[in-house]
Amino acid sequence: MGTARDVVTNLQDVKPAAIRGGARPSRVQMAYLRRGLEQPGGKLPLFDAAGQRISDRTVRSCIEQGWAEPWFNNPLKPDWLVCKLTDAGRMVADTGDDEGSDETHP
């Protein structure tokens, strides 16, 4: 039986890819990014407005696009990524259209 230590994500292991020009966030990604606009330091949520955990796929995709970056390791849940908006993510969330793209996943 595995433990939480088996799936710990270390900040040094998560690196954003080169920012790709023209990429647009999906509706899910846009909702995630916009929630960081109102938080101190641009902290992105671990849970959505309905109380469900934000998908790892959404978080990692936003990191890969350069819109989010890991902030610190969560000592209570070491397998969860605590992230914050990057300048590019803030710009996308601030100026993006209200709908986001029709994609639900990148």
C-alpha positions in Angstrom: 0.0 0.0 0.0 1.5 3.4 -1.1 1.7 6.4 1.1 1.4 10.1 0.3 5.2 10.2 0.2 5.1 8.0 -2.9 3.4 10.8 -4.9 5.1 13.9 -3.4 5.6 16.6 -6.0 8.7 18.6 -5.4 8.8 22.2 -6.7 12.1 21.7 -8.4 10.5 18.9 -10.5 7.8 21.1 -11.9 9.0 23.5 -14.5 6.9 25.7 -16.9 7.5 25.1 -20.6 8.4 27.9 -22.8 5.4 30.2 -23.2 3.6 29.4 -26.4 2.2 32.4 -28.2 -1.5 32.4 -29.0 -2.6 29.7 -26.6 -6.0 30.3 -25.0 -7.2 28.8 -21.8 -10.2 26.5 -21.8 -13.3 27.6 -19.8 -12.1 25.4 -16.9 -8.6 26.9 -17.0 -10.0 30.4 -17.3 -12.2 30.0 -14.2 -9.2 28.6 -12.3 -6.9 31.5 -13.3 -9.5 34.2 -12.6 -9.9 33.0 -9.1 -6.3 33.9 -8.5 -6.8 37.5 -9.4 -8.6 38.3 -6.1 -6.2 36.3 -3.9 -3.2 37.7 -2.1 -0.1 37.0 -4.1 -2.2 35.6 -6.9 -2.7 32.3 -5.1 -4.7 29.8 -7.2 -7.3 27.7 -5.5 -7.1 24.0 -4.7 -10.9 23.7 -5.0 -13.5 25.1 -7.4 -16.5 27.1 -6.5 -18.5 23.9 -5.9 -16.0 22.6 -3.5 -14.4 20.0 -5.8 -10.7 19.6 -6.0 -9.2 21.3 -9.1 -8.0 18.7 -11.5 -4.2 18.0 -11.6 -4.5 18.1 -15.4 -5.9 21.6 -15.2 -3.1 22.7 -12.8 -0.3 21.1 -14.7 -1.6 22.4 -18.1 -1.6 26.0 -16.7 1.9 25.5 -15.5 3.0 24.2 -18.9 1.4 27.2 -20.6 3.3 29.5 -18.3 0.1 30.9 -16.7 0.8 29.4 -13.2 3.8 28.4 -11.2 4.3 26.3 -8.2 4.4 28.4 -5.0 5.3 26.1 -2.1 5.0 22.6 -1.0 1.8 21.8 1.0 3.0 20.0 4.2 -0.5 18.6 4.9 -1.0 17.3 1.3 2.4 16.9 -0.3 0.9 15.5 -3.5 -1.1 18.7 -4.1 0.5 21.6 -6.1 -0.1 25.0 -4.5 0.3 27.5 -7.3 0.1 31.2 -8.0 -0.5 33.3 -11.1 2.5 34.3 -13.2 2.5 37.7 -15.0 1.4 35.9 -18.1 -1.4 34.2 -16.3 -2.6 37.4 -14.7 -2.6 39.0 -18.2 -4.6 36.1 -19.7 -7.1 36.1 -16.8 -7.5 39.9 -16.8 -7.9 40.3 -20.6 -9.2 37.0 -21.7 -12.8 36.7 -23.1 -15.5 35.7 -20.7 -16.0 32.3 -22.3 -12.5 30.9 -22.8 -12.0 28.4 -25.6 -14.5 25.6 -26.2 -11.9 23.0 -25.1 -12.4 21.4 -21.8 -8.8 20.2 -21.7 -5.6 21.5 -23.3 
